[in-house]
């Protein structure tokens, strides 16, 4: 019902803004600036809203498939280019593609070098919308809205609903174009406005205007669509349109630049690569715009030769083709030199020595990604994978005081003792669990597919189980260290070997869980569940052997009995939690 109510409100909004346009009025009438401004702003609002709605629907329909395609990339730059173009064509957001790339680089699933080809491909993918806008589909806008609305309300399958949402957005986009186009008709003969538009043929002015407007609306595809609308009314020439779309390509980098503030160095490199590619391409094209325009006219000639018919008929398609040719040329010009670009970026942002910053902080989750739930969930999953790695280090460290007499410093932070390092990581886990859970809760407030909703709730459960493992290590195993140190006797030789062996097996379970989470490997998760049962049986066998030694009054076993039994039991509890996490992963797999 909530969705129906929102859609009804949207349709009312459309009719309110449409009424002035359909009320009539000819080009010979005096210009009503109030009506023109209201209709233009209303059309622009619908245009941008429709583009966002279309993108949202396509992203939902694509779901986890886009994530899987990107994560399966190889080192082949051409494949990276193709995948980047395909993914961005589907989700219609190069920024969203960049967010995925950053998360995979930080998770270690991709290298920074691999992302360069994908970034170039993403730039090609963003041109598809402009090509679609150049088709004169405004007469079918209401039909697309009606069909899309019907699918979102009456379709039974989520995929059909999401396709309907995308089609609804596409229809609203074209309806907004019609409103803007009709609003600007009176301006065709208004000389002051025409004079201002002719000034845009100055490349530097056009470049600046395109950059600023795209930075404001944060969508190069949307701004290119607006330029095409101007061209459909014969208000701008191809020579004026090209600098505008070149500026749009620079303006779209601002979003990535702002998003990279406060992120890791690798994330900054991805954003910087995007900026350098765009600026480098504009520099190559800006000085030969007349020749570029002639090439575009040759590729897409006018049907009727000259005059206003050429401007309104051929120019919109030519601008869309210029946008496409620019980005395709950019991709194939720079693709062979990605290694050179990588070296240049590393010189600008060199690798820093590992900082020993102990203050807890998130590395992957990004509030700006919440509007793209599938990507946001992926970032949360990457952050959870980081929690598993932290727990692995805690578990690796905590066994040493039980099997060694010498005290140790933390392996990664030598300024801390071993126990201080464990406690520092426990604080970090508590912090990350809280941040990830709040982040996932915000995601669940969005419109989600069933698979995304299941994964979001499952990730909350996984994060809680991981925090519980951290608590076991910090709050129950750590206190045992002090008890062990006051004893005069050590574990028996056999007892120590059993503890070490069982600890190794539990540690392997943590490693398997990390692989299952980071790669969404259901087979690996099932293996964890199978191992849990096997290791529980093994722990029982070790307990019987230990009790047998106690009955035989072996001095070491009697003295260390309480600590031995409790330590083994706590390791068993960790083993049980790994199985619980694995079961959650298996259950959240799409069916």
Residue pairs with C-beta under 8 A, 6 or more apart in sequence:
3 152
3 153
3 447
4 153
7 149
7 152
7 153
7 168
10 172
11 145
11 149
13 46
14 46
14 145
14 172
14 175
16 42
17 38
17 39
17 42
17 43
17 45
17 46
17 179
18 175
18 179
20 35
20 38
20 39
21 39
21 178
21 179
21 182
21 183
25 32
25 35
27 185
27 186
27 188
27 189
29 186
31 186
31 187
31 190
35 183
36 183
36 184
36 186
36 187
39 179
39 180
39 182
39 183
40 179
40 180
40 183
40 184
42 176
42 179
43 176
43 177
43 178
43 179
43 180
43 181
43 182
43 183
44 176
44 180
44 226
45 176
46 172
46 173
46 175
46 176
46 179
47 172
47 173
47 176
47 177
47 180
47 222
47 225
47 226
48 176
48 217
48 219
48 222
49 169
49 172
49 176
50 169
50 170
50 171
50 172
50 173
50 174
50 175
50 176
51 92
51 129
51 169
51 173
51 219
51 221
51 222
51 225
52 169
53 165
53 166
53 168
53 169
53 172
54 92
54 166
54 167
54 168
54 169
54 170
54 173
55 91
55 92
55 93
55 166
55 169
56 165
56 166
56 169
56 371
56 447
57 162
57 163
57 164
57 165
57 166
57 167
57 168
57 169
58 90
58 91
58 92
58 162
58 166
59 66
59 90
59 91
59 93
59 96
59 372
59 374
59 375
60 158
60 162
60 165
60 373
60 374
60 447
60 449
60 452
61 159
61 162
61 163
61 166
62 90
62 91
62 374
63 374
63 449
63 451
63 452
64 374
64 451
64 452
64 520
64 590
66 87
66 90
66 91
66 100
66 374
67 100
67 374
67 375
67 378
69 83
69 86
69 87
70 83
70 87
70 97
70 100
70 101
70 104
70 110
70 118
71 104
71 109
71 110
71 519
73 79
73 80
73 83
73 110
73 114
73 118
74 80
74 114
75 111
75 113
75 114
76 117
77 116
77 117
77 335
77 338
78 117
78 335
79 117
80 114
80 115
80 116
80 117
80 118
80 121
81 117
81 118
81 120
81 121
81 124
81 331
81 335
82 121
83 118
83 121
84 97
84 117
84 118
84 119
84 120
84 121
84 122
84 123
84 124
84 125
85 121
85 122
85 124
85 125
86 121
86 125
87 97
87 100
87 118
87 121
87 122
87 125
88 94
88 96
88 97
88 121
88 122
88 123
88 124
88 125
88 126
89 125
89 128
90 125
91 97
91 372
92 125
92 126
92 128
92 129
92 221
93 126
93 372
94 119
94 122
94 123
94 125
94 126
94 220
94 252
94 274
95 218
95 252
95 255
95 256
95 259
96 369
96 372
96 375
97 118
97 119
97 122
97 125
98 119
98 122
98 256
98 259
98 270
98 271
98 274
99 259
99 366
99 368
99 369
99 372
99 375
99 379
100 375
100 378
101 110
101 115
101 118
101 119
101 270
102 260
102 263
102 266
102 267
102 270
103 364
103 375
103 378
103 379
103 382
104 110
104 115
105 111
105 112
105 115
105 266
105 267
105 270
106 264
106 266
106 267
106 363
106 364
106 382
107 364
107 382
107 385
107 518
108 518
109 518
109 519
112 266
112 269
112 270
112 342
112 345
113 338
113 339
113 342
115 270
115 273
116 273
116 338
116 341
116 342
117 335
117 338
119 270
119 273
119 274
119 277
120 277
120 330
120 331
120 334
120 335
120 338
121 331
123 249
123 277
123 278
123 327
123 330
123 331
124 324
124 327
124 328
124 331
126 220
126 221
126 252
126 327
127 221
127 320
127 323
127 324
127 327
127 328
129 221
129 224
129 225
130 221
130 224
130 225
130 228
130 319
130 320
130 323
130 324
131 320
131 321
131 324
132 170
133 173
133 174
133 177
133 224
133 225
133 228
133 320
134 228
134 316
134 317
134 319
134 320
136 232
137 144
137 174
138 174
138 175
138 177
138 178
138 181
140 171
140 174
141 171
141 172
141 173
141 174
141 175
141 177
141 178
142 171
142 175
143 171
144 167
144 168
144 170
144 171
144 174
145 168
145 171
145 172
145 175
146 171
147 164
147 167
147 171
148 164
148 165
148 166
148 167
148 168
148 169
148 170
148 171
149 164
149 168
150 164
151 160
151 161
151 163
151 164
151 165
151 167
151 168
152 161
152 164
152 165
152 168
155 161
155 164
158 449
158 450
162 449
173 225
177 225
177 229
180 226
180 229
181 229
181 232
181 233
184 229
184 230
184 233
184 235
185 233
187 193
187 194
187 233
187 235
188 194
188 233
188 234
188 235
193 235
194 235
197 230
197 235
197 236
197 240
198 240
199 205
200 206
200 209
200 236
200 240
200 243
200 244
201 237
201 239
201 240
201 243
202 243
203 243
203 246
203 286
203 289
204 243
205 243
206 240
206 242
206 243
206 244
206 246
206 247
207 243
207 244
207 246
207 247
207 250
207 282
207 286
208 247
209 244
209 247
210 223
210 227
210 243
210 244
210 245
210 246
210 247
210 248
210 249
210 250
210 251
211 247
211 248
211 250
211 251
212 247
212 251
213 223
213 226
213 247
213 248
213 251
214 220
214 223
214 247
214 248
214 249
214 250
214 251
214 252
214 254
215 251
215 254
215 255
217 223
218 252
218 254
218 255
219 252
220 245
220 248
220 249
220 251
220 252
223 244
223 245
223 248
223 251
224 245
224 248
224 319
224 320
224 323
227 236
227 241
227 244
227 245
227 248
227 319
228 316
228 319
228 320
230 236
230 241
231 238
231 241
231 311
231 312
231 315
231 316
231 318
231 319
232 312
232 315
232 316
233 312
234 308
234 311
234 312
234 315
236 244
236 315
237 311
237 315
238 293
238 296
238 297
238 315
238 318
238 319
238 322
239 289
239 290
239 293
241 315
241 318
241 319
241 322
242 285
242 289
242 292
242 293
242 296
242 319
242 322
243 286
243 289
245 319
245 322
245 323
245 326
246 282
246 285
246 286
246 326
247 282
248 323
249 278
249 281
249 282
249 326
249 327
250 278
250 279
250 282
252 278
253 271
253 274
253 275
253 278
253 279
256 270
256 271
256 274
256 275
257 271
257 275
259 271
259 366
259 368
260 267
260 268
260 270
260 271
260 272
263 366
264 363
265 349
265 351
265 352
268 349
269 345
269 346
269 349
272 345
272 348
272 349
273 341
273 342
273 345
276 341
276 344
276 345
277 330
277 334
277 341
278 330
280 330
280 334
281 326
281 327
281 329
281 330
281 333
281 334
284 333
285 292
285 326
292 322
293 318
293 322
295 325
296 318
296 321
296 322
296 325
297 314
297 318
299 321
299 325
300 314
300 317
300 318
300 321
301 314
302 309
302 310
302 313
302 314
303 309
303 313
303 314
304 310
304 313
334 341
356 413
356 415
358 413
358 416
358 424
360 427
360 428
360 431
360 432
362 383
362 432
362 435
362 436
363 383
363 386
364 379
364 380
364 382
364 383
364 386
365 376
365 379
365 380
365 383
365 435
365 436
365 439
366 376
366 379
367 439
367 442
369 375
369 376
369 379
370 376
370 439
370 442
370 443
370 446
371 446
373 443
373 446
373 447
373 448
373 452
373 456
374 452
376 439
376 443
377 440
377 443
377 452
377 455
377 456
377 459
380 436
380 439
380 440
380 443
380 456
380 459
381 455
381 459
381 517
381 518
381 520
382 518
383 432
383 435
383 436
383 439
384 436
384 459
384 462
384 463
384 466
384 517
385 514
385 517
385 518
386 432
387 429
387 432
387 433
387 436
387 463
387 466
387 467
388 466
388 510
388 513
388 514
388 517
389 514
390 425
390 428
390 429
390 432
390 470
391 425
391 429
391 466
391 469
391 470
391 473
391 510
392 507
392 510
392 511
392 514
393 411
393 412
393 425
394 422
394 425
394 426
394 470
394 473
394 474
395 473
395 503
395 506
395 507
395 510
395 574
396 411
396 507
397 408
397 410
397 411
397 418
397 421
397 422
398 422
398 473
398 477
398 478
398 481
399 499
399 500
399 503
400 408
400 418
401 407
401 408
401 418
401 419
401 481
401 484
401 485
402 480
402 481
402 484
402 491
402 499
402 563
402 567
403 491
403 496
403 499
403 500
407 417
407 418
408 417
408 418
409 415
409 416
409 417
409 418
409 421
410 416
410 417
410 418
410 420
410 421
410 424
411 421
412 421
413 421
413 424
416 424
419 478
419 481
422 473
422 474
422 478
423 474
423 478
425 470
426 470
426 471
426 473
426 474
429 466
429 467
429 470
430 467
430 470
432 463
433 463
433 464
433 466
433 467
436 459
436 460
436 463
437 460
437 463
437 464
440 456
440 457
440 459
440 460
440 463
441 460
443 452
443 456
444 453
444 456
444 457
448 456
451 590
454 588
455 588
458 584
458 585
458 587
458 588
461 584
462 517
462 581
462 584
462 585
465 577
465 580
465 581
465 584
466 577
466 581
468 577
469 574
469 577
469 578
472 570
472 573
472 574
472 577
473 574
476 566
476 570
477 567
477 570
480 563
480 566
480 567
480 570
483 562
483 563
484 560
484 563
487 559
487 560
487 563
488 559
489 555
489 556
489 559
489 560
490 496
490 556
490 560
491 499
491 556
491 557
491 560
491 564
492 549
492 554
492 556
492 557
492 560
494 545
494 549
495 546
495 549
495 556
495 557
495 560
495 564
498 542
498 545
498 546
498 568
499 564
499 567
499 568
502 535
502 538
502 539
502 542
502 568
502 571
503 571
505 531
505 535
505 538
505 575
506 535
506 571
506 574
506 575
506 578
508 531
509 528
509 531
509 532
509 535
509 574
509 575
509 578
510 574
510 578
512 524
512 527
512 528
512 531
512 578
512 582
513 525
513 528
513 578
513 581
513 582
515 521
515 524
516 522
516 524
516 525
516 528
516 582
516 585
517 581
517 585
520 585
520 589
522 585
522 586
522 589
525 581
525 582
525 583
525 585
525 586
526 582
526 586
528 578
528 579
528 581
528 582
529 579
529 582
529 583
529 586
532 575
532 576
532 578
532 579
532 582
533 579
535 572
535 575
536 572
536 575
536 576
539 568
539 571
539 572
539 575
542 568
543 565
543 568
546 557
546 561
546 564
546 565
546 568
549 557
550 557
550 558
550 561
557 564
